[in-house]
Amino acid sequence: MKRGFYTIMAAQFFSSLADNALLIAAIALLATMEAPAWMTPLLKWSFALSYVLLAAFVGAFADSRPKGKVMFFTNLIKIGGCALMFLDVHPVIAYGVVGFGAAAYSPAKYGILTELLPAEKLVAANGWIEGLTISSIILGVVLGGKLVDPQISAKLLSFDFPLIDFGIHTTNQSALTAITACYIIAAIFNRYIPDTGAQYQKQESNPFCLLRDFTHCSIKLWRDKLGQISLAVTTLFWGAGATLQYLVLKWAEVNLNMPLNKGSELQGVFAVGIAIGALFAARIVPLKKSLSVMPLGVLMGLVVTTMIFVTNVWFAYPLLIFIGGLAGFFVVPMNALLQHRGHVLMSAGHSIAVQNFNENLSILVLLALYAIMVSLQLHTHVIIVIFGLFVASTMYAVMLKHKANQKIFDSVALIGEQKH
């Protein structure tokens, strides 16, 4: 890999670390406020909303200037969202501002890979990026859980600077200060991301023209026989992953009697599995074979339903690692295929923006359904079974669609095609 790739990985690691630690800190803030249970999934909902609302515009923004600069400025927006939470703005609103920055950050983060690396290295690059992202999720949720732990918070608050009062006196304030430091480290790495020299045509600034172009790109990617399959799989994965993040916390509380700061560690265990699966996929699945991993998505959905039988933490750990491993192994090749087809059919920033729109629309829909089920007071076990069967049946439907496509035209032969 080129040297700039590792700088991108470092920037992504610290930015994602802070995003996930901030989510746990925001959940703790809601608990302090005695907010209703259905409001907790709204944190992720508000975060994902910007991806959907800004999808038509962030692709053009990412392609209008060097992507390292885009990542730097959008990371500053995340810092602003964190500061709002420090100033007692409602956590759902403040985390939504962080999502605004993340929505603009993402097309640059992934789009730069197609500018920096050849097509045959995209699966490996995505494996490392996803593996590192998952590592940051593991450490982020654990870090967030530790920062809201009263004992650790007391130690952080015991540090005192002579002659200066920073106004940090509570557990939440100390947690937010540490998280802001992570965002600042990410911003420093952003400044050292190299300019790839990629040149795109002058980007449109009229919002109506941008909406028209985005609609055209969306239709183009969904009509492409490879694009529609890979986009359907990654869309399902991100919606299911966001929902599972909250399901694991609730399952830990119901089945394992774990409080938030301990249940967040199980999210980390699940993420370990995703990282392992992602790295294995990067090593052994070439781009040409990326579609062969789809049956693992069906298996993952079925295995999720077995969570209802687990009441011992020592059985919970291997089960979550296995589920995460299946998820990581099937999503990385599909993500690389989607990036490849997007790069061939349109620009890097626009294709990632279309991907983000669909994936985060899935997050909004599935989290809204989860919040409704929680508000209806459905038992956690019922929600887990519904969720697992939904994932398995949807993945099977996508496999049938691909099989039907292949009878009409050998779309797999297009994998590896170069951009004209």
Number of C-alpha atoms within 10 A of each C-alpha: 10 8 9 16 18 15 19 23 23 19 28 24 27 24 30 23 28 30 28 21 29 28 22 25 28 26 22 22 19 19 14 10 10 9 12 10 13 18 16 20 22 20 23 23 25 21 27 27 21 23 27 21 15 17 26 25 22 26 29 24 21 28 24 17 17 19 26 25 20 23 29 21 16 21 26 17 20 27 22 17 24 26 18 18 23 19 11 11 14 16 26 22 17 25 28 23 24 27 25 24 24 24 27 26 28 23 29 28 22 20 24 26 22 22 18 19 15 12 25 14 18 24 28 25 22 25 28 22 26 25 27 22 25 25 21 27 27 26 23 30 28 24 27 29 26 21 28 27 18 13 11 16 19 16 10 18 15 10 7 11 8 5 6 7 9 8 8 16 14 14 21 21 22 21 28 24 15 17 26 21 14 21 24 20 16 27 24 14 21 25 16 15 24 18 15 15 10 13 11 13 8 9 14 14 11 9 11 11 13 19 15 12 17 21 13 11 21 20 13 17 23 16 12 15 20 25 22 20 24 29 24 20 22 23 23 23 22 20 21 21 16 20 23 22 18 18 20 21 20 19 22 25 16 16 18 15 15 18 14 20 21 17 21 26 24 26 26 25 22 27 29 25 27 31 30 23 26 31 24 18 26 26 12 12 19 17 21 15 14 22 20 13 17 21 16 20 27 21 18 22 26 20 19 23 18 14 21 16 11 15 15 12 15 9 12 20 15 14 20 24 23 22 24 25 25 26 26 30 27 27 30 32 31 28 22 26 27 25 27 27 26 28 21 18 19 15 20 27 29 29 28 26 31 26 27 27 24 23 24 27 22 23 27 24 14 22 24 17 13 21 20 13 16 17 13 10 11 12 11 19 19 12 17 21 18 14 21 22 18 17 21 20 15 17 24 17 12 18 20 12 14 19 11 11 16 13 9 8 10 11 15 16 10 12 16 16 11 13 13 5
